[in-house]
Amino acid sequence: MARNRILGLLDWLVDKLAVVNIEGTENLPATGPALLTTAHTSRLDTVFLVTSTERNDAIPVVAREYQKSVLGPILNAMGVIWLERNGSDFKAFKEIGDYLAKGWILGIAPEGQRSRINQLMPGKPGAALIAKKYDVMLVPAALEGVTDMWYWFKRLKKMRVTVRFGEAFRLPRQRPDEDNKTWLANATEEIMCRIAVLLPAERRGFYKDNPCLTKLSTEPQN
């Protein structure tokens, strides 16, 4: 019940404080497990992602350090999965597996930390490992305008935010002649490039010249 009340409060706050344009909602599965992989540039990313889907079983994976932030109590009430950024957090990975087994959709930032330059940083293999272990589809996501909060508030205007969901996809199977390290690197690259293609060119950062991004940019969208 506490989670539902918090989500209702967040919906109300977002409606009062922001004008949100949501693109690609048809790409979100209506039911069943999935990983929602997103770029991470603001502490508010989680709020806007969770309130941009009609599913009430979306739960973010959040770095444990945010427990001590101003959003910590809200995130706790939402029941987020807290993840230790350094080292292997077996408790968090068990929680992730439990929620996916129940058919929830999990939000995760593959970069592993917030980018302070508003551009993509190199992705880490966590999202690829989860997708492989639990055989779930992935949905890339990107947000625009979340870092401009104070620009709008100083002008006594609502924030302008765009949330984009890309096409759902599954990672390719590991080939018999492909070692784990190579597969993880390739899978992480694909995850990050599918996020990058949702962003304007100046925000693609580490992946701006990646051949995978070029290929995705020229593929016809369904």
VOGU-3710 file (C-alpha; in Angstrom, 3 decimals, decimal comma):
1> marnrilgll> 0,000/0,000/0,000  2,833/2,416/0,830  4,283/1,844/-2,630  0,952/2,615/-4,327  0,559/5,807/-2,310  4,074/6,943/-3,204  3,504/6,233/-6,896  0,252/8,187/-6,771  2,056/11,099/-5,091  4,819/11,021/-7,718
11> dwlvdklavv> 2,246/11,050/-10,529  0,625/14,105/-8,931  3,955/15,921/-8,462  5,110/15,248/-12,013  1,784/16,534/-13,344  2,144/19,726/-11,299  5,832/20,382/-11,974  6,491/19,140/-15,510  5,154/18,881/-19,015  6,102/15,357/-20,058
21> niegtenlpa> 6,121/14,087/-23,624  6,258/10,289/-23,742  7,312/8,553/-26,967  7,269/4,860/-27,803  4,960/3,562/-25,082  3,874/0,869/-27,532  7,360/-0,629/-27,122  6,767/-1,450/-23,462  5,390/-4,969/-22,954  1,962/-4,834/-21,314
31> tgpallttah> 2,817/-7,799/-19,098  5,740/-10,035/-18,303  9,344/-9,474/-17,250  11,697/-7,058/-19,005  14,730/-4,900/-18,359  14,270/-1,181/-18,936  17,786/0,077/-19,703  18,373/3,811/-19,574  20,970/6,551/-19,667  21,465/8,172/-16,262
41> tsrldtvflv> 22,079/11,932/-15,957  19,858/13,026/-13,067  18,573/11,843/-9,691  15,102/12,431/-11,125  15,495/9,855/-13,908  13,892/7,151/-11,765  10,868/9,335/-10,967  10,146/10,189/-14,597  10,674/6,634/-15,855  8,398/5,045/-13,250
51> tsterndaip> 5,639/7,605/-13,839  5,883/7,271/-17,622  4,585/3,721/-17,786  1,067/2,539/-17,003  2,445/-0,629/-15,440  2,290/-0,661/-11,653  4,935/-3,378/-11,420  7,914/-1,310/-12,602  10,735/-1,222/-10,077  14,133/0,462/-10,403
61> vvareyqksv> 17,547/-0,865/-9,429  19,268/1,998/-7,592  22,807/2,475/-6,272  22,762/2,096/-2,482  24,472/5,459/-1,974  21,184/7,146/-2,903  19,653/5,847/0,335  21,297/8,827/2,038  20,092/11,365/-0,533  17,019/13,587/-0,303
71> lgpilnamgv> 15,166/11,023/-2,431  16,179/8,134/-0,162  12,937/7,920/1,870  10,809/8,052/-1,294  12,884/5,353/-2,981  12,665/3,197/0,125  8,887/3,556/0,179  8,780/2,550/-3,493  10,604/-0,651/-2,586  13,477/-0,168/-5,018
81> iwlerngsdf> 16,221/-2,764/-5,309  19,321/-1,323/-3,646  22,571/-2,305/-5,362  26,134/-1,968/-4,100  28,017/-0,364/-6,948  31,397/-1,862/-6,034  31,781/-5,613/-6,105  29,230/-8,378/-6,557  25,975/-7,742/-4,698  24,481/-11,229/-4,489
91> kafkeigdyl> 21,522/-10,079/-2,380  20,521/-7,530/-5,031  20,914/-10,061/-7,839  18,680/-12,505/-5,962  16,045/-9,778/-5,591  16,324/-9,001/-9,295  15,745/-12,650/-10,146  12,783/-12,868/-7,777  11,064/-9,825/-9,303  11,692/-10,990/-12,875
101> akgwilgiap> 10,277/-14,407/-11,975  7,099/-12,606/-10,828  6,884/-10,822/-14,186  7,960/-7,339/-13,105  9,747/-4,818/-15,304  13,065/-3,627/-13,854  14,755/-0,310/-14,600  18,547/-0,244/-14,638  21,264/2,182/-15,804  23,971/0,087/-17,498
111> egqrsrinql> 26,572/2,863/-17,046  26,522/2,081/-13,340  26,649/5,720/-12,283  25,241/9,139/-13,092  26,917/10,984/-15,958  27,767/14,524/-14,901  28,468/15,698/-18,448  25,045/14,761/-19,871  26,633/12,282/-22,277  26,785/8,495/-22,388
121> mpgkpgaali> 29,668/6,843/-20,591  30,938/3,292/-21,238  28,404/0,687/-20,194  29,118/-1,993/-17,606  28,139/-5,671/-18,092  25,509/-5,911/-15,336  22,455/-5,472/-17,569  23,778/-7,971/-20,121  24,480/-10,522/-17,376  20,942/-10,165/-16,002
131> akkydvmlvp> 19,344/-10,427/-19,447  21,375/-13,546/-20,223  20,831/-15,278/-16,886  17,074/-14,707/-16,797  16,447/-14,721/-20,572  14,436/-11,503/-20,605  13,870/-8,907/-23,283  15,246/-5,403/-22,958  13,638/-2,034/-23,664  16,018/0,919/-24,133
141> aalegvtdmw> 14,987/4,296/-22,744  16,291/7,853/-22,777  15,231/11,107/-21,151  15,644/14,683/-22,346  15,279/17,809/-20,243  15,574/16,251/-16,792  18,818/18,112/-16,073  17,164/21,463/-16,896  15,003/21,568/-13,766  16,447/24,774/-12,304
151> ywfkrlkkmr> 16,387/26,536/-15,683  12,596/26,198/-15,764  11,923/26,654/-12,065  13,825/29,957/-11,963  11,444/31,150/-14,653  8,461/29,887/-12,642  7,566/27,451/-15,413  7,044/23,720/-15,581  9,931/21,516/-16,683  9,870/20,247/-20,278
161> vtvrfgeafr> 10,764/16,561/-20,269  10,733/13,935/-23,008  10,829/10,218/-22,218  11,582/7,870/-25,121  11,172/4,099/-25,146  12,877/2,219/-27,966  11,965/-1,095/-29,539  12,112/-4,146/-27,295  14,855/-6,609/-28,204  16,667/-9,707/-27,032
171> lprqrpdedn> 20,402/-10,145/-26,933  21,914/-12,646/-29,394  22,750/-16,101/-28,106  26,366/-16,761/-27,256  28,026/-18,680/-30,084  29,892/-21,915/-29,267  33,168/-20,308/-30,390  32,570/-17,084/-28,423  34,070/-16,696/-24,958  32,134/-15,045/-22,131
181> ktwlanatee> 34,218/-11,872/-22,088  33,706/-11,247/-25,799  29,976/-11,959/-25,617  29,522/-9,613/-22,652  31,440/-6,833/-24,379  29,381/-7,184/-27,572  26,092/-7,460/-25,675  26,853/-4,392/-23,552  27,797/-2,463/-26,668  24,462/-3,301/-28,271
191> imcriavllp> 22,529/-2,294/-25,148  24,310/1,049/-24,987  23,975/1,763/-28,708  20,229/1,102/-28,538  20,073/3,746/-25,809  22,338/6,097/-27,781  20,137/5,994/-30,879  17,314/7,497/-28,790  19,487/10,488/-27,869  20,533/13,529/-29,903
201> aerrgfykdn> 24,018/13,254/-31,420  25,618/15,604/-28,892  24,615/13,306/-26,011  25,864/9,994/-27,411  29,279/10,479/-25,835  31,412/7,332/-25,752  29,225/5,657/-28,411  28,914/8,522/-30,897  31,156/6,853/-33,520  30,373/3,240/-32,715
211> pcltklstep> 29,641/1,101/-35,815  26,754/-0,568/-33,982  25,125/2,844/-33,507  25,570/3,637/-37,190  23,881/0,364/-38,125  20,947/0,942/-35,747  20,521/4,511/-37,007  20,011/3,290/-40,563  17,742/0,332/-39,794  14,025/0,838/-40,533
221> qn> 11,921/1,061/-37,378  8,849/-1,148/-37,022
//
